[in-house]
Amino acid sequence: MTVPWIVGGDFNVIWDEEETFGGLPVSLNEVDDLRHCINTCNLTDLGFKGSIFIWWNGRAEEDFIFKGLDRCLANMELQQIFPGLEVTHLSKIGSDHCPMLLKCDIEANPIKKPFRFLNFWVKNETFKSVVKANWHVDFMTDPFILFNYKLKKLKKAQLIRYLAIEEEFWKQKSGMTWFKEGNRNTKFFYAQVNGRRK
């Protein structure tokens, strides 16, 4: 078939053993049938973002079963028209299946590669001058960096305050007033309180 087409939904069969958790062993015949059908139709799985397990049998403990039964497949003709196809598994609400969101973009999203520093760059004699010439950020004038710096200082101050309050609590609970100020021994105080309770 040369026309663009897409097939999506609940196939009631998994692609491989990684798509199931709990329940009976995987039927290899069913898996082979699904793979054969997809290959015969010249379709490819579009992949997904989110959880692999998008169906749950609704039971708890040892009776639960999670599976990845739903998928979106497309042929090459459709993928050439929409190179930015993206499937997202959303949160499960009101059904035993998670809904799937299909995003059809005409342009593919650029792949953002993380910056990787290579140690041998430092050995190059022009390294420092290149960094100085291209380093345009003044850390104390950039509002975003300054905000993050102040936020971290504030969080640290709050943490210190809460640790002091917790220490006072455990000191009083343990009945040990002879401990020196400033020692952060809340585990010791907690053990003392538990020992007295026992």
Contacts in CASP RR format, 6 or more apart in sequence:
PFRMAT RR
TARGET T0000
AUTHOR 0000-0000-0000
METHOD contacts of the structure
MODEL  1
MTVPWIVGGDFNVIWDEEETFGGLPVSLNEVDDLRHCINTCNLTDLGFKG
SIFIWWNGRAEEDFIFKGLDRCLANMELQQIFPGLEVTHLSKIGSDHCPM
LLKCDIEANPIKKPFRFLNFWVKNETFKSVVKANWHVDFMTDPFILFNYK
LKKLKKAQLIRYLAIEEEFWKQKSGMTWFKEGNRNTKFFYAQVNGRRK
1 41 0 8 1.000
1 42 0 8 1.000
1 75 0 8 1.000
2 77 0 8 1.000
3 77 0 8 1.000
4 74 0 8 1.000
4 75 0 8 1.000
4 77 0 8 1.000
4 78 0 8 1.000
4 80 0 8 1.000
4 81 0 8 1.000
5 74 0 8 1.000
5 75 0 8 1.000
5 77 0 8 1.000
5 78 0 8 1.000
6 72 0 8 1.000
6 73 0 8 1.000
6 74 0 8 1.000
6 75 0 8 1.000
6 78 0 8 1.000
6 102 0 8 1.000
7 41 0 8 1.000
7 43 0 8 1.000
7 72 0 8 1.000
7 73 0 8 1.000
7 74 0 8 1.000
8 70 0 8 1.000
8 71 0 8 1.000
8 72 0 8 1.000
8 73 0 8 1.000
8 100 0 8 1.000
9 70 0 8 1.000
9 71 0 8 1.000
9 72 0 8 1.000
9 100 0 8 1.000
10 55 0 8 1.000
10 69 0 8 1.000
10 70 0 8 1.000
10 97 0 8 1.000
11 34 0 8 1.000
11 69 0 8 1.000
11 70 0 8 1.000
11 71 0 8 1.000
12 69 0 8 1.000
13 30 0 8 1.000
13 31 0 8 1.000
13 33 0 8 1.000
13 34 0 8 1.000
13 69 0 8 1.000
14 20 0 8 1.000
14 26 0 8 1.000
14 30 0 8 1.000
14 31 0 8 1.000
14 34 0 8 1.000
14 67 0 8 1.000
14 68 0 8 1.000
14 69 0 8 1.000
15 31 0 8 1.000
15 34 0 8 1.000
15 35 0 8 1.000
15 45 0 8 1.000
15 71 0 8 1.000
16 26 0 8 1.000
16 31 0 8 1.000
17 26 0 8 1.000
18 52 0 8 1.000
19 52 0 8 1.000
19 53 0 8 1.000
19 67 0 8 1.000
19 68 0 8 1.000
19 69 0 8 1.000
20 26 0 8 1.000
20 65 0 8 1.000
20 66 0 8 1.000
20 67 0 8 1.000
20 68 0 8 1.000
21 53 0 8 1.000
21 65 0 8 1.000
21 66 0 8 1.000
21 67 0 8 1.000
22 64 0 8 1.000
22 65 0 8 1.000
22 66 0 8 1.000
23 65 0 8 1.000
38 44 0 8 1.000
38 45 0 8 1.000
38 73 0 8 1.000
41 73 0 8 1.000
41 75 0 8 1.000
42 75 0 8 1.000
42 76 0 8 1.000
43 73 0 8 1.000
43 74 0 8 1.000
43 75 0 8 1.000
44 73 0 8 1.000
44 74 0 8 1.000
44 75 0 8 1.000
44 76 0 8 1.000
44 79 0 8 1.000
45 71 0 8 1.000
45 72 0 8 1.000
45 73 0 8 1.000
46 71 0 8 1.000
46 72 0 8 1.000
46 73 0 8 1.000
46 74 0 8 1.000
46 79 0 8 1.000
46 85 0 8 1.000
46 86 0 8 1.000
46 87 0 8 1.000
46 102 0 8 1.000
47 71 0 8 1.000
47 72 0 8 1.000
47 87 0 8 1.000
48 71 0 8 1.000
48 72 0 8 1.000
48 87 0 8 1.000
48 88 0 8 1.000
48 89 0 8 1.000
48 100 0 8 1.000
49 86 0 8 1.000
49 87 0 8 1.000
49 88 0 8 1.000
49 89 0 8 1.000
50 88 0 8 1.000
50 89 0 8 1.000
51 89 0 8 1.000
51 98 0 8 1.000
52 68 0 8 1.000
53 66 0 8 1.000
53 67 0 8 1.000
53 68 0 8 1.000
54 67 0 8 1.000
54 68 0 8 1.000
54 69 0 8 1.000
54 70 0 8 1.000
54 89 0 8 1.000
54 92 0 8 1.000
54 97 0 8 1.000
54 98 0 8 1.000
54 100 0 8 1.000
55 66 0 8 1.000
55 67 0 8 1.000
55 68 0 8 1.000
55 69 0 8 1.000
55 70 0 8 1.000
55 96 0 8 1.000
55 97 0 8 1.000
55 98 0 8 1.000
56 64 0 8 1.000
56 65 0 8 1.000
56 66 0 8 1.000
56 92 0 8 1.000
56 96 0 8 1.000
57 63 0 8 1.000
57 64 0 8 1.000
57 65 0 8 1.000
57 96 0 8 1.000
58 64 0 8 1.000
58 96 0 8 1.000
59 65 0 8 1.000
69 97 0 8 1.000
70 89 0 8 1.000
70 97 0 8 1.000
70 98 0 8 1.000
70 100 0 8 1.000
71 87 0 8 1.000
72 85 0 8 1.000
72 87 0 8 1.000
72 100 0 8 1.000
72 102 0 8 1.000
74 85 0 8 1.000
78 85 0 8 1.000
79 85 0 8 1.000
81 106 0 8 1.000
82 104 0 8 1.000
82 105 0 8 1.000
82 106 0 8 1.000
83 105 0 8 1.000
83 106 0 8 1.000
83 107 0 8 1.000
83 108 0 8 1.000
84 103 0 8 1.000
84 104 0 8 1.000
84 105 0 8 1.000
84 106 0 8 1.000
84 107 0 8 1.000
84 108 0 8 1.000
84 109 0 8 1.000
85 102 0 8 1.000
85 103 0 8 1.000
85 104 0 8 1.000
85 105 0 8 1.000
86 102 0 8 1.000
86 103 0 8 1.000
86 105 0 8 1.000
86 109 0 8 1.000
87 100 0 8 1.000
87 101 0 8 1.000
87 102 0 8 1.000
87 103 0 8 1.000
88 100 0 8 1.000
88 101 0 8 1.000
88 103 0 8 1.000
89 98 0 8 1.000
89 99 0 8 1.000
89 100 0 8 1.000
90 98 0 8 1.000
90 99 0 8 1.000
90 100 0 8 1.000
90 101 0 8 1.000
91 98 0 8 1.000
92 98 0 8 1.000
92 99 0 8 1.000
93 99 0 8 1.000
121 127 0 8 1.000
137 145 0 8 1.000
139 145 0 8 1.000
139 146 0 8 1.000
139 149 0 8 1.000
140 146 0 8 1.000
163 184 0 8 1.000
163 186 0 8 1.000
166 186 0 8 1.000
167 182 0 8 1.000
167 183 0 8 1.000
167 184 0 8 1.000
167 185 0 8 1.000
167 186 0 8 1.000
167 189 0 8 1.000
170 186 0 8 1.000
170 189 0 8 1.000
170 190 0 8 1.000
170 192 0 8 1.000
170 193 0 8 1.000
171 177 0 8 1.000
171 179 0 8 1.000
171 189 0 8 1.000
173 189 0 8 1.000
173 192 0 8 1.000
173 193 0 8 1.000
174 188 0 8 1.000
174 189 0 8 1.000
174 192 0 8 1.000
174 193 0 8 1.000
174 196 0 8 1.000
175 192 0 8 1.000
176 189 0 8 1.000
176 192 0 8 1.000
179 185 0 8 1.000
END
